[in-house]
Amino acid sequence: TENVGDRFAEEARKMHYGETDERAIRGSATREQAEALLDEGIEVLPLPALPGTKGTLQ
C-alpha cells in the first residue's frame, strides 16, 4: 500500500471520481472526513494506526 498520510480523503476522492488511477492507499483522516467519504459512496475502512508503518507494506 502507498502511505498518502493526511491526504487520504483527497486521494480517495480522486480515485473514486476517476481523476487518478486506482491503487491501494492508506493514510489518516479525521472522523468528519471519513464520514463525508462514506456519504459520497466512497468505501473506507477505519483502522487504528499501527506503530512503525511509514513505508510501503510489501
N, C-alpha and C positions, 0 to 999 in steps of 0.2 A: 504494500500500500504506500501511497505517497502522503506524507505528512504536510498538509496545507495550513496547519496551525490555526490562527484565528480567522483565516479566510475561508473556513469550511462552508459557511452558509452561502457565501458568494460563489464559490466553486461548484457547490451542489446545484445552485440555480443555473449557472452557465451550462452545466451538463444536461440538466432537465429540459432546458429550453433550446438545446441544440447549438449553443454558442461556442462550445468546445467539445472535443472528443470525450466520450465516457471512459472513465478509468476508476480504479479502486483508490478512494481517498479516505483520509482520517484527519481529524483536527478537533478544534474546540468551537463551541457555540454556546451562547447564553441560552437559558431556558426559553426566553422570548423568541430568539432566533429559531430554535428547534421547533417551537410551536408554530411559528409562521411558515416554516418549510412544510410541516405536516398539513397545515391549512391549504397550502398551494398544491398538495398532492405529491409532494416530494418525500419519498420514504427515507427515514433516518432511523438509526438505532442508537440511542444514547447509551453510552457505557462509561464507567468510571475511568479516569486517566490512570495509566499504568506507569510506574517509575521506569525511567531509562528507555523510553521508546521515541527518541528523537529522530532516528534514521529510518530507513525503509525496513519493513518486516518481511524480509525474504530469506 
